[in-house]
């Protein structure tokens, strides 16, 4: 087992985000029954969660909305960190363990 030199932001969509996604999606969103968490890797060491979230929430918001905006470009209101926290449950952590022996791979999105 290896430790990866990254921390993480774990997000889960709230009912508010899921309601928006259902209202704009042509098909039933993949989280119809139970929303799945998404993990975003960040710097390994950080001291203030709010500063880290302030640095990344816009990019995370865009990524989370991306599967839905092709069908309807109307986004939920997310002008600041407070609005983001109404759309997603958030948890930060600094320990990431890799249980696999294969090398990590990266893909540009």
Residue pairs with C-beta under 8 A, 6 or more apart in sequence:
1 97
1 98
1 99
2 97
2 98
3 95
3 96
3 97
3 98
4 41
4 96
4 97
4 98
4 104
5 44
6 41
6 42
6 43
6 44
6 96
7 41
7 42
7 43
7 44
7 45
7 46
7 52
7 92
7 93
7 94
7 95
7 96
8 39
8 40
8 41
8 42
8 92
8 93
8 94
8 96
9 39
9 40
9 42
9 52
9 53
9 56
9 60
9 90
9 91
9 92
10 37
10 38
10 39
10 40
10 90
10 91
10 92
10 93
11 37
11 38
11 40
11 60
11 64
11 88
11 89
11 90
11 91
12 35
12 36
12 37
12 38
12 88
12 89
13 21
13 31
13 35
13 64
13 87
13 88
13 89
14 86
14 87
14 88
14 89
16 76
16 86
16 87
17 64
17 76
17 87
17 88
18 29
18 31
18 35
20 68
20 75
20 76
20 87
21 29
21 31
21 68
22 28
22 29
22 32
24 68
24 69
24 71
24 72
24 74
25 68
25 71
26 71
29 68
30 36
38 64
40 56
40 60
41 96
42 52
42 56
42 92
43 52
44 94
45 94
46 52
46 92
46 94
49 92
50 81
52 92
53 81
53 84
53 90
53 92
54 81
57 78
57 81
57 84
58 78
60 84
60 88
61 78
61 84
61 87
63 109
64 87
64 88
65 75
65 76
69 75
76 87
77 83
78 84
78 87
98 104
